[in-house]
């Protein structure tokens, strides 16, 4: 092709490109900033005798302007509210006559904004100092879900039926019900703190970064779920709280005085009380110094009202389930090769030394793995084997025994020598389709001969793998000369790792972690590698001896 033709084609392409760009520039049409922004404020109940209103604190606001698509109000009491139409009824709650600055932000095409400001002076005679004192204890107080109490989470109807509209008549959660499943267990990790900053009531929800979402609002967390579930979501820090009188259907009931306190908690900036239902206002039905019941109409579904019960006592359910039913074991009482019905082998040198630069070749030879004298013996030896300078063995229960949750006990005596790296561990059975670390890894015991008698208990999962693993360690005497029981207690709520009765490491389990599906057991002795380190040149051989492996559920 000649240069002339090429130049013509490039020139033509440039013209087309410029034409396309010019068209895109006018996609919004003329972009003009909103103008002529006006705010009118009507103080409810204002008369010549009552110039600051009827004491409700309500001001009816209307914002208008030219070239406006939507409005947002920002108030000097620390709250804000989106108002697409510009119409909003704001209730100011600070007791007495107070002045407030009201700013209306008007948004036009392309997000260009203009604002206008007015000052309003209004009377609010609603206050509930007793409720504030109960909430804060006079300074700061922590609240928790009353998880042991039936009905601590419930839902009911929201209509004029005075016989049913004040309690959770549709559903009431049983004691600790939401802790029995990893998809909901994050709820009981909530810590709700109410505090006073001068006269301002403050609130902060610490939810550990995982929020229990009503399925209808899963998209708020950037996900989707057919059922309520714990999803990664930050609660957003400290919020301002204002109080106002309730106007719910319950307040219209003949017996409302015994059914509701009639006080609303209104949280700024999307604050919520642990369970996400698209609502930031909650009616206090009852409150004492250590127990609170609230009611909230579900956002987007006014037919439903949710009920929450909180207490100042942290939930005390024993999360370490006492697993006592023996479901699988190997006592190693028959001499010879390990029981093939219970154990298989990983053979060879693996990819990059099993992903860790390990220096051994795994075999199933009797010189490396044998049951003898009531014990399983896995022996690492210095010898040429499969292209490696050392031989050893790695047993797995994969495809023979896999399980979810339980107590694992392994009584073992560990090898000795710099460079030895014995391990008793578990791997998520779905590792082929959910590659490590997404499949999860539970290391019940790891020992490094270069750091004699220090036992490691470790979890690997996304964000916490390799050198950033979630780990703990303790010094346990005589691990290479005496038998010790290495144990993991694995439940939907936690994973705890022990050497004898010494807690090595503990991690709270939840739906965001990969420890809620089947795992299988692995027993091995590696040599060197990323954790094993330098191998003693004088090393010849050493064994991990295992008396038994027992799994309880």
PADO-870648 format. One record per atom (N, C-alpha, C): y negated, x negated, z. Coordinates in steps of 0.1 Angstrom, whole numbers, plus 2048, in hexadecimal, padded with zeros to 3 digits. Layout:
N
YXZ;...
This chain:
553
80C7F8800;800800800;7F47F7800;7E97FA7F8;7DE7F27F7;7D47F4803;7CC7EA805;7C27EA810;7B97F680E;7B57F9801;7AC8047FE;7B2811803;7BE813800;7C5820804;7C6821813;7C981681A;7CA816828;7BC81982E;7B2813829;7A481682E;7A182482D;7A482A821;7A183981F;7A8842829;7B583E82B;7BD847835;7B7846843;7B4839847;7AE837854;7A183F855;79883E84B;78C84584B;78D85484C;797859844;79A868845;79E86C853;7A7864859;7AD867866;7A1867870;79885D86F;78D85C878;784869877;78286E86B;77A87A869;780886870;78E88786E;795892874;794891883;796885888;796883897;78888789C;77E883895;77088689A;76E89589A;77389B88F;7728AA88E;7798B189A;7858AC89D;78D8B28A8;7858B08B5;77F8A48B7;7788A28C4;76C8AB8C5;7658AD8BA;7598B58BA;75D8C38BD;7688C88B8;76D8D58BC;7708D78CA;7768CD8D0;77A8CD8DF;76D8CD8E7;7628C78E3;7568C68EB;7518D48EE;7548DD8E5;74E8EB8E7;7588F58EC;7638F08F2;76E8F98F7;768903901;75F8FE90A;759906914;74D90E90F;74990C903;73C9118FF;73190A905;72590F906;71A90990D;71C90891C;71C8FC921;71E8FA930;7108FA937;70D90593D;700906944;703907953;6FB90195B;6FC90296A;6F891096E;6FE916978;6FA92397D;6EB923981;6E492D97F;6D692E983;6D393B98A;6C793C990;6C2948996;6CC94D9A1;6D19449A9;6DA9479B4;6D394E9BF;6D795A9C3;6D19619CD;6DB9669D7;6D89669E4;6E196B9EF;6DA9759F6;6E09819F8;6DB98BA01;6E598DA0D;6DF98FA18;6E7990A24;6E499DA2C;6EE9A6A2E;6EC9B2A36;6F39B0A43;6EB9B0A4E;6F19AFA5B;6F69BDA60;7029BEA62;7089CCA65;7029D1A72;6FD9DDA72;6F89E3A7E;6EA9E0A81;6E39D9A78;6D59D5A7B;6CC9E1A7A;6C49E2A84;6BA9EDA85;6AD9E6A8B;6A39EEA8C;6979E9A92;6999E6AA1;6A29EEAA7;6A59ECAB5;6AF9E1AB7;6B89DEAAC;6C29D4AAD;6C19CBAA1;6B79C2AA1;6B39BAA95;6BE9B0A92;6C89ADA9B;6D29A3A98;6E09AAA96;6E09B7A94;6EC9BEA91;6F39C4A9D;6FE9CAA9B;7059D2AA5;70E9CAAAF;70E9BDAAD;7169B5AB6;7239B1AB0;7269B6AA4;7339B3A9E;7339A5A98;7279A0A95;725993A8E;728993A80;72999FA7A;72C9A0A6C;7209A0A63;720998A58;715998A4F;71B99AA41;7169A4A3A;71B9A6A2C;71399EA22;719995A1B;71398BA12;71598EA04;70B98D9FC;70C98F9ED;7059849E6;70C97C9DE;7069729D6;7059769C7;6FA9739C1;6F99779B3;6F396B9AB;6F496A99E;6EE960996;6F2961988;6EC958980;6EF958971;6F994D96E;702950964;70C946960;71594196B;71994B973;72294897F;73094E97C;73A94597F;74894A97E;74D94E98B;74A946996;74F9499A3;7469439AD;7489489BA;7409439C5;74993E9D1;7439369D9;7499319E5;73E9319F0;7419379FC;737936A07;73B92BA10;731924A15;73391AA1F;72A91DA2B;72F91EA37;728923A43;726917A4D;71B918A54;71890DA5D;72190DA6A;729918A6B;732918A76;73F910A73;73F909A68;74B900A64;755907A5C;753913A57;75D91BA4F;75791CA41;76091FA38;75D922A2A;76692CA24;762932A19;76A93DA13;76793EA04;77293F9FC;7709419EE;76D9509EC;7649539E3;7609619E0;75D9629D2;7679659C9;7659669BB;75A96F9B7;75997A9BE;74F9849BA;7419829C0;7419799CA;7349779D1;7329809DD;73B98A9DF;73A9949EA;74498F9F5;73E98EA01;74798AA0D;74198EA1A;749994A22;745998A2F;74998DA39;73F987A3F;74197CA48;73F980A57;74997EA5F;747981A6E;744974A75;739973A7B;735967A83;73996BA91;73F961A98;746964AA5;74095EAB1;736954AAF;73194EABB;729958AC3;72C959AD0;726964AD8;716962AD9;70F96DAD9;70196DADA;6FA96DACC;6ED96CACC;6E596BAC0;6E495DABB;6E995BAAF;6EA94DAA9;6E594DA9B;6DF942A97;6DB940A89;6E6938A82;6E893CA75;6F2935A6D;6ED932A5F;6F0927A59;6ED924A4B;6F8929A42;6F5930A38;6FF935A2F;6FC92FA21;705928A1C;704922A0E;70D928A05;70892D9F9;7109329EF;7119289E3;71D9249E0;71E91A9D5;7239239C9;71B9229BE;71E92A9B2;7249209A8;7309239A3;73791B999;73692198B;732918981;73191D974;73C91696B;73A91795E;744911955;745902957;7528FD956;7548EF957;7538EA966;7528F396F;7518F097D;7438EC982;7398ED97A;72B8EA97E;7278F4988;7218EF993;71D8F899E;70E8F79A2;7099029A7;6FC9039AC;6FD90A9BA;6F49079C3;6F690E9D0;6E89139D5;6E991D9DE;6DD9239E4;6E19259F3;6D69259FB;6D8925A0A;6CF92FA10;6D4936A1A;6CC93FA22;6CF93DA31;6C7942A39;6CA942A48;6CB950A4D;6D5953A55;6D7960A5B;6D795EA6A;6D2968A71;6D3969A80;6D9975A84;6E4974A8B;6ED97FA8E;6F297FA9C;6F598BAA2;6FA98CAAF;70A98EAAE;711987AB7;71F98AAB9;72198BAC8;726996ACC;729998ADA;738998ADD;740994AD3;74E993AD5;752986ADB;759985AE5;75E979AEB;76B97CAF3;773972AF4;780973AFB;782965B03;77A962B0C;77B955B13;789953B1A;78F95EB1E;79C95DB25;7A6958B1B;7A695EB0E;7AF959B04;7AD94AB01;7A0946B00;79D938AFD;7A292FB08;7A1934B14;7A692CB1F;7B592BB1F;7BC936B1C;7CA936B1B;7CF92CB0F;7C792DB04;7CB924AF9;7C9916AFB;7BF912B02;7BB904B04;7BD8FEB12;7C0907B1C;7C0902B29;7B38FCB2E;7A8900B27;79B8FBB2B;7978EEB23;7A18E7B1D;79E8DBB15;7A78DAB09;7B48D8B0B;7BD8D7B00;7CB8DAB04;7D28E2AFC;7E08E6AFF;7E98E6AF3;7F58E2AF4;7FF8E3AE9;8088EFAEB;80B8F5ADF;813901ADE;81F8FEAD5;82A905AD7;836903ACF;83C910ACC;845911AC2;84C91DABF;855920ACB;85692CAD0;85F930ADB;86D932AD5;873927AD0;87F928AC8;88B92EAD0;88B92DADD;896932AE4;895941AE6;88A947AE2;887955AE5;88A95DAD8;893967AD9;89696FACD;889976AC8;887976ABB;87B97DAB6;86F973AB5;871966AB8;86695DAB7;85F95DAA9;867960A9F;862962A92;868970A8D;85F978A88;863985A83;85A98CA7A;85E997A74;85699EA6A;8589ADA6B;84D9B4A69;84E9C2A6A;8449C9A61;8439D6A62;83A9DEA59;82C9DDA5D;8239DFA54;8149DFA57;80E9ECA51;8109F7A58;80BA04A54;806A0CA60;804A18A5E;7FFA21A69;809A27A72;816A23A71;820A28A79;81FA21A87;819A28A91;816A22A9E;823A20AA6;82EA25AA1;83BA22AA9;842A15AA5;83DA0FA99;844A04A94;83B9F8A8F;82E9FBA8F;8259F1A88;8209E6A91;8259E5A9E;8219DBAA7;82B9D1AAB;8379D1AA5;8429C7AA8;84A9C4A9C;8529BAA9C;85A9B6A91;8669BFA8F;8649CBA89;86F9D4A88;8789D2A7C;8749C9A73;87D9C6A67;8879BAA6A;8829B0A71;88A9A4A73;88599CA7F;88E997A87;88A98FA92;894983A93;88F977A92;89896BA92;89F969AA0;8AB965AA0;8B2962AAC;8AE955AB2;8B2953ABE;8AF946AC5;8B393AABD;8AA932ABA;8AC925AB3;8B2927AA5;8B0933A9F;8B6937A92;8B192DA87;8A592AA88;89F922A7D;8A2913A7E;8A890FA89;8AD902A8B;8BB8FFA86;8C290AA83;8D0908A7F;8D2904A70;8C7905A69;8C7901A5A;8BD8F7A57;8C08ECA50;8B68E2A4C;8AA8E8A44;8AD8F3A3D;8A28F8A35;8978FFA3D;899901A4A;88F908A53;88D900A60;8948F6A63;8948EFA70;8868E9A73;87E8E6A68;8718E0A6A;8688E9A73;86A8F6A73;8628FFA7A;8608FBA89;86B8F7A8F;86B8F4A9D;8658E7AA0;8618DFA96;85A8D3A98;84B8D5A9A;8468E1A97;8388E4A98;8328E2AA6;8278DBAA6;81F8DAAB2;8118E0AAF;80D8EBAB6;8008F1AB4;7F78EEABF;7EC8E7ABD;7E38E2AC7;7D68EAAC6;7D28F1AD1;7C58F7AD2;7BC8EFADC;7B08EDAD8;7A78E5AE1;7998EAAE0;7918E5AE9;7838E9AE9;77A8DDAE6;7718DEADD;7678D4ADA;7598DAADD;7558D8AE9;7498E0AEE;74D8EEAEF;7468F7AE7;74A905AE7;752909ADB;7558FFAD2;75D902AC6;76C901AC9;77390BAC6;78190BAC7;787904ABB;7908FAABD;7968F2AB2;7A58F4AB2;7AB8F1AA7;7BA8F3AA5;7BF8E8A9C;7CB8E3A9F;7D28DAA96;7E18DDA96;7E78DDA8B;7F58DFA89;7FB8D2A85;8048CDA8E;80C8C1A8A;81A8C6A86;81D8C5A79;82A8CAA74;8338BFA6E;82F8B3A71;8378A8A6C;8378A6A5D;82E8ADA57;82D8ADA48;8368B6A41;83E8BEA48;8478C8A42;8448D6A47;8418DFA3F;83D8EDA42;8488F7A3E;84B900A47;85490BA44;84C916A3C;84F917A2F;848920A26;84F92DA24;848938A24;84D945A1F;84F942A10;85A947A0A;85D9449FC;8529489F3;84B9529F6;8409579ED;83594D9EB;8349439F4;82993A9F4;82E92C9F2;83A92A9ED;83F91C9EB;8379149E1;83191B9D8;8289149CE;81D90D9D4;8189129E0;80D90B9E6;8118FC9E9;81E8FA9EC;8228ED9EF;8278E59E2;8248EC9D7;8288E59CA;8378E79C7;83E8F19CD;84C8F29CA;84F9019C8;85C9049C8;8619119C6;86D9139CE;87091E9D3;87C9219DB;87F9309DC;88B9349D9;88F9429DA;88F9479E8;88F93E9F2;890942A00;88593AA08;88293EA14;87A936A1D;880929A1F;87791EA1F;87C911A20;872907A25;8768FCA2B;86D8F1A2F;8698E9A23;85C8E8A20;8578E0A15;84D8D6A1A;84C8CBA13;8428C1A16;8348C7A14;82D8C7A1F;81F8CDA1F;8178C8A2B;80C8C2A29;8038BEA34;7FB8CAA39;7FB8CCA46;7F38D7A4C;7E48D6A4B;7DF8C9A49;7D18C8A46;7C88C5A51;7CC8C0A5D;7C38BBA67;7BD8C6A70;7B28C3A77;7AC8CBA81;7A48D7A7A;7A68E3A7F;79F8EFA7A;7968F4A85;78B8FBA81;783903A8A;78A911A8B;789916A97;78E924A9A;78392DA9F;782938A99;779942A9E;78094FAA3;77B956AAC;781962AB1;77996EAAC;780979AAA;77A985AA6;782991AAA;77C99DAAB;7859A8AAF;78E9ACAA4;79A9B0AA7;7A49B4A9D;7A19C2A98;7A49C4A8C;7A29D2A86;7AF9D6A7F;7BA9D1A84;7C89D3A7E;7CC9E2A81;7D79E5A7A;7DC9F3A7C;7E19F5A8B;7E49EAA92;7E99EBA9F;7DD9F0AA8;7D19ECAA6;7C69F0AAE;7C39FEAAD;7C8A05AA3;7C6A13AA1;7D0A1CAA8;7DBA15AAD;7E6A1DAB4;7E1A23AC1;7E6A2FAC5;7E2A35AD2;7E5A2CADE;7EFA23ADD;7F2A1AAE8;7EFA0CAE6;7E4A0AADD;7E19FCAD9;7DE9F3AE4;7D99F8AEF;7D59EFAFA;7E19E8B00;7ED9EEAFF;7F99E7B04;8009DFAF8;7FB9E0AEC;8029DAAE1;7FB9CEADB;7EE9CDADD;7E79C2AD8;7DB9BEAE1;7D89B1AE1;7CC9ADAE8;7BF9B0AE0;7C19B1AD3;7B69B5ACA;7AD9A9AC7;7B299DAC9;7AA991AC5;7B098AAB9;7A8987AB0;7AC980AA4;7A9971AA5;7B3968AA1;7B095AA9F;7AE957A90;7A3952A8D;79F950A7F;79E940A7D;7A793BA75;7A892CA73;7A0929A66;79891EA67;790919A5B;799912A52;795911A45;79B908A3B;7AA909A3A;7AF916A3A;7BD918A37;7C6915A42;7C1914A4E;7CA912A5A;7D491DA5C;7E0919A61;7EB923A63;7F391FA6F;7FB928A74;802925A81;811922A7E;813918A76;821913A75;829918A69;82A925A68;83292BA5D;828930A53;82992BA46;81F92EA3C;82293BA35;818944A38;819952A32;80C955A2B;80494BA27;7F894EA20;7ED955A28;7ED952A35;7E4959A3E;7DE94FA48;7D1951A4B;7C9948A54;7C3950A60;7C795DA61;7C2965A6C;7CE96BA73;7CE96AA80;7D996FA88;7D4977A94;7DA983A96;7D698CAA1;7DE988AAD;7D7985AB9;7DE983AC5;7E3990ACB;7F0992ACC;7F599EAD2;7F599CAE1;7F9991AE6;7F998EAF4;7F997FAF6;7F397BB01;7F296CB04;7F196AB13;7F8960B18;7F795CB26;7F694DB26;7F6946B31;7F4938B32;800930B2B;80B937B29;817930B23;81E937B18;819943B14;82094AB09;816952B01;818952AF4;80F959AEB;816960AE0;81396CADD;818974AD2;80D977AC8;80F974ABB;805977AB1;80B97EAA6;802985A9E;80698DA93;7FD98AA87;803989A7B;7FB986A6F;80098EA63;7F7993A5C;7FA99BA50;7FD990A45;808992A3E;80C988A34;802988A28;7FD97CA24;7F497AA19;7FA980A0C;7F3988A05;7F898D9F9;8029999FA;80699CA06;80F9A7A08;80C9AFA15;8019B7A15;7FC9BEA21;8069C8A27;8129CAA21;81C9D3A27;8239CCA32;8239BFA33;82B9B7A3C;8229B0A47;8269B1A53;8209A9A5E;82A9A0A64;827993A66;82F98AA6D;82B987A7B;835985A83;833983A92;838975A96;83096EA9E;834961AA3;833961AB2;83C95AAB9;83B959AC7;83B94AACA;831946AD2;830937AD6;830936AE5;833929AE9;834926AF7;82E918AF9;82B915B05;826907B08;8318FEB0B;83D903B0B;8498FAB0E;8508F7B01;8528EAAFF;8588E5AF3;8668EBAF2;86B8EFAE6;8798F4AE5;8838EAAEB;88C8EFAF2;8958E6AFA;8A48E7AF5;8A68EDAEA;8B48EEAE5;8BA8E0AE4;8C68DEAE8;8CD8D1AE7;8D18D0AD8;8CA8C6AD2;8CC8C4AC4;8D98BCAC0;8DD8B4ACA;8EA8ADAC8;8F68B6ACB;8FB8BCAC1;9068C5AC2;9128BDAC7;9198C3AD1;9258BCAD7;9308BFACD;9328B6AC3;93D8B8ABA;94A8B3AC1;9538BCAC3;95F8B9ACB;96C8BBAC3;96C8C2AB8;9788C5AB1;97B8BAAA7;9868B3AAA;98B8A7AA2;9908ADA94;9898A9A89;98D8AFA7C;9938A4A73;991897A76;99788DA6E;997880A76;9A2878A74;9A286BA7B;9AC862A75;9AB856A78;9B584CA75;9B7843A81;9C2843A87;9C583BA93;9CB82DA90;9CE82BA83;9D481EA7E;9E081AA86;9E9823A88;9F5820A90;A0181CA87;A0081CA7A;A0B819A71;A0880CA6A;A0F801A6C;A0D7F4A66;A0E7F5A56;A067EDA50;A077ECA41;9F97EFA3B;9FA7F4A2F;9ED7F7A28;9E7803A2F;9DA805A2E;9D3811A34;9D981EA2D;9D8829A34;9DE835A2F;9D683AA23;9DD83AA17;9D783DA0A;9D384CA0A;9D7854A13;9D3862A13;9C5863A19;9C1859A20;9B4859A27;9AA84FA22;9AF844A1B;9A6839A17;9A8835A09;99E832A02;99E82C9F5;99681F9F6;9948189EB;98E80B9EB;98280A9E1;9788039E5;96E7FE9DB;9727F09D8;9747EC9CB;97A7DF9C7;96F7D89BF;9707CA9C0;9687C29B7;95B7BD9BE;9527B89B6;9467B29BB;93A7BB9BA;93C7C79B4;9317D19B2;9267CC9AA;91C7D49A7;9107D099F;9067C99A8;9047BC9A4;8FB7B49AC;8FF7B29BB;90C7B09BC;9127AE9CA;9107BB9D2;9147C69CC;9137D49D2;9057D79D5;8FC7D29CD;8EE7D69CE;8E67CE9D8;8ED7C49DF;8E77BD9EA;8E97AD9E9;8ED7A99DD;8F079A9DB;8FB7959E4;90579E9E7;91079A9F0;9197909E9;9207889F0;92777D9EB;93777E9EA;93C78A9EE;94A78C9EE;94F7959E3;95C7939E1;96479C9D7;96D7A59E0;96C7B29DE;9747BB9E6;9827BD9DF;98C7BC9E8;99A7BE9E3;9A17C89EB;9AD7CB9E7;9B67D39F0;9C27CB9F4;9C17BE9F4;9CC7B59F8;9CE7B6A07;9DB7B4A0B;9DE7B4A19;9D77A9A21;9D379FA1A;9CC794A21;9BE798A25;9B97A2A1E;9AB7A7A21;9AB7B4A29;9B57BCA27;9B67C9A2E;9C47CDA31;9C67D0A3E;9D47D3A43;9D37DAA50;9DD7E3A53;9DE7EAA60;9E97E2A67;9E57DDA73;9EF7D4A7A;9EC7D5A89;9F77D8A91;9F67D8A9F;9ED7E3AA4;9EC7EEA9D;9E37FAAA2;9D57F9A9E;9D17EFA95;9C47EDA91;9C37ECA82;9B87F0A7C;9B57EDA6E;9AD7E0A6E;9B17D6A66;9AA7C9A65;9A57C7A57;9987C6A56;9917C2A4A;98C7B4A4B;9927ABA43;98F79DA45;987797A39;97C791A3C;975789A32;97977BA33;97C775A27;982768A26;97A75FA1C;979752A1F;973749A16;97E745A0C;97D74AA00;9877479F5;98274C9E8;9867459DD;98274A9D0;9897579CD;9817619C9;98776F9C8;97E7779BE;98477A9B2;97D7829A9;96F77D9A4;96E7709A4;9627699A0;9587679AC;95C76B9B8;9537699C3;95975F9CC;95175A9D6;95674F9DF;95D7549EB;95C7629ED;9627689F9;9697759F5;9737789FD;97A7859FB;97978DA07;97A79BA06;9797A4A11;97F7B1A0C;97C7BCA14;9807C9A10;9767D4A14;9767DFA0D;96D7EBA0F;9757F7A0E;9787FFA19;97F80BA18;975817A18;979821A10;97182DA0F;97983AA11;974844A17;97B851A17;97785AA0C;970855A02;96B85D9F7;9768649F0;9748719ED;97E87A9E6;98A87D9EF;98A8789FB;99687AA04;991881A11;98587DA16;97F885A21;970883A20;96988EA1E;95B88FA1E;95689BA27;94B899A2D;9488A4A37;9398A4A39;9348AFA3F;9268B1A43;9248B4A51;91D8ACA59;91A8AEA67;9278ABA6F;9248A5A7B;92F8A2A84;92D895A8C;937892A93;936885A9B;94087CA96;93C86FA93;945865A8E;94685AA99;953857A9D;95584CAA6;95E842AA0;95A835AA1;96282AA9C;96381FAA7;96F81CAAC;970812AB6;974805AAE;96B7FBAB0;96D7EFAA7;9697E2AAF;96E7D7AAA;96A7CAAAE;9667C3AA1;95B7BCAA2;9547B7A95;9577A8A92;9577A5A86;959796A82;94D78EA87;94F781A87;945777A8C;94376DA81;937767A81;93475CA78;927760A70;91F755A6E;913757A67;91675BA58;910766A54;91276BA46;91B777A46;92277AA51;92B786A51;921792A53;92579DA4C;91D7AAA4C;9277B6A4C;92D7B9A58;9367C5A58;92D7D2A59;9337DCA54;92C7E9A54;9367F5A56;9327FFA5D;93880CA5F;92E816A5B;93081DA4F;925825A4A;92A831A42;920839A3D;923845A36;919846A2A;91E84BA1F;91684DA13;91785BA0E;90C860A09;90C86EA03;91586E9F7;91E8789F7;9298799ED;92387C9DF;9178809DE;9118839D1;9098779CB;90C86B9D0;90585F9CB;90585D9BC;9108629B5;9118609A7;90686899F;9038749A4;8F987C99E;8EB87C9A5;8EB8769B1;8DF8759B9;8DE8679BE;8DB85E9B6;8DC84F9B9;8D584B9C6;8DC8429CC;8D683C9D8;8C88379D6;8BE83A9DF;8C083F9ED;8BF84E9EE;8BE8559E2;8BC8649E3;8C886A9E9;8D48649E8;8E086B9ED;8E18699FC;8DA85FA02;8DA85DA10;8E5853A15;8E284CA1F;8EC842A25;8EA842A34;8F5843A3B;8F4842A4A;8FD836A4E;8F682CA53;8FD820A58;8FF821A67;90C824A6B;90F826A79;90F819A80;91380FA79;913801A7F;9127F7A74;9087EEA76;9077E2A6E;9057D6A78;90B7CBA75;90A7BFA7D;9087B3A74;8FF7AAA77;8FD79EA6F;900792A78;90A78AA73;90F77FA7A;904775A7D;8F9775A75;8EE76CA78;8E5771A83;8E877DA88;8E0783A93;8EB789A9D;8F3781AA3;8FF785AAA;8FB78FAB5;903799AB6;9037A4AC1;8F77AEABF;8F07ADAB4;8E57B7AB2;8EB7C2AA8;8ED7CEAAD;8F27D9AA5;8E77E1A9F;8E97E4A92;8DF7ECA8B;8E47FAA88;8DC804A8A;8DF812A85;8D4816A7C;8D781AA6F;8CD81BA65;8D0827A5C;8C582DA57;8C5837A4D;8BD833A41;8C3835A35;8BC833A28;8BA840A21;8AE842A1C;8AB84EA15;89E84CA0D;89A854A04;88E8519FC;88284EA04;87C843A01;87083EA09;874835A14;880836A18;88582DA23;892827A20;89281DA17;89E817A13;89C808A12;8A7800A10;8A67F2A0F;89F7ECA1B;8957E3A19;88E7DDA24;8857E7A2C;8837F3A27;87B7FDA2E;883808A34;890805A37;89980FA3C;895814A4A;89A820A4D;897826A5A;8A2821A64;89E817A6C;8A8810A74;8A480DA82;8AF80BA8A;8AD807A98;8B87FDA9C;8B67F6AA7;8BF7EBAAA;8C07EAABA;8CB7E5ABE;8CD7E2ACD;8D77D6ACE;8D57CEAD8;8DE7C3ADB;8E97C9AE3;8F67C7ADE;9027CBAE5;90A7BFAE7;90E7BDAF4;9157B0AF7;9237B0AF1;9287A4AED;9367A2AEA;93B7AAADE;9347ADAD4;9387B6AC9;9447B0AC1;9457A2AC1;94F79CAB9;95B797AC1;95B79AACF;966796AD7;96C7A2ADE;9657AEADE;9697BAAE5;9677C6ADB;9707D0ADE;96E7DDAD6;9637E5ADC;95B7EBAD3;9507F5AD7;952801ACE;94D80DAD4;94D819ACC;94081BAC5;94081BAB8;93481EAB0;93482CAAB;929833AAE;929842AAD;91D847AA6;91F851A9E;913859A98;915868A9B;90B86EAA0;90A87DAA2;901882A98;906889A8E;8FE88EA82;8FE89DA82;8F28A2A83;8F18B1A84;8E58B5A7A;8E38C2A78;8D88C6A70;8CA8C2A76;8CA8C0A83;8BE8BDA8A;8BB8AEA8B;8C68A5A8C;8C3897A8E;8CF88FA8B;8CD882A8A;8D8878A88;8D586EA93;8DF86CA9C;8DE862AA7;8EA859AA6;8E784CAA7;8F0841AA6;8F2839AB3;8FE837AB8;901831AC4;90A825AC3;90981CACC;914812ACF;918814ADD;925818ADF;92981EAEC;920829AF0;919828AFB;910833AFE;90182FAFD;8FF824AF6;8F181FAF4;8EC825AE7;8E182CAE8;8DA832ADC;8D4826AD4;8D8824AC7;8D381AABF;8C781FAB7;8C982CAB1;8BE831AA9;8BF840AA8;8B4847AA6;8B4856AA5;8AA85AA9B;8AE863A92;8A5868A88;8A6877A87;89B87EA87;89B88DA86;89F890A77;8A9899A76;8AD89EA69;8A58AAA65;8A28ABA58;89C8B7A53;89F8B9A44;89A8C4A3E;89E8C8A30;8998BEA26;88F8B5A29;88A8ACA20;89289FA1F;89C89EA28;8A4892A28;8B2895A22;8B988BA1D;8C588DA15;8D288EA1F;8D0891A2B;8DB891A35;8E089FA38;8E18A7A2E;8E68B5A30;8F08B9A25;8F88AFA21;9038B1A18;90E8A8A1C;9198A9A14;9258A1A18;923892A16;92988BA20;92987CA1F;938877A21;93A86BA1D;947865A1F;946858A27;951853A2D;951847A35;95483AA2E;94E830A32;950822A2C;951818A37;95B80FA36;95E804A3F;95E7F7A37;9567EDA3A;9577E1A32;9527D5A3A;9557C9A35;94F7BDA3A;9497B5A2D;93C7B4A2D;9367ADA22;93379FA26;92F796A1D;92C789A20;91E785A19;915780A21;90877CA1C;900788A17;8F9786A0D;8F1791A07;8E3792A0E;8DC79DA0A;8CE79FA0F;8CD7A0A1E;8D77A6A24;8D77A8A33;8DF79DA39;8EB79AA33;8F4791A3A;8EE783A3B;8E677FA31;8E0772A32;8E9766A2E;8E575AA33;8EC74EA30;8FA74EA37;903749A2F;911748A34;91473AA3A;91A73AA45;91D72DA4C;927725A42;924719A3E;92D712A35;93B710A3B;93C710A49;94870EA50;95071BA51;94B726A4D;952733A4E;95F732A46;96A737A4C;977738A45;97B747A44;97C74EA4F;97F75CA4F;97C763A5C;97A770A5C;978778A68;97B786A65;97F78EA6F;98379CA6C;97B7A6A75;9797B2A6F;9757BDA76;9827C5A7A;9847C7A86;9907CFA8B;98B7DDA8F;9927E7A8A;98F7F5A8E;99B7FCA94;999801AA0;9A3807AA8;9A5815AA3;99A81DAA0;99B82AA9B;98E82FA94;990839A8C;984840A86;98784FA89;97D855A8F;97F864A92;97286CA8F;975877A89;96A880A85;96B88DA8C;961892A93;96189FA9A;9578A8A94;95A8B5A94;9508BFA90;9508CBA99;
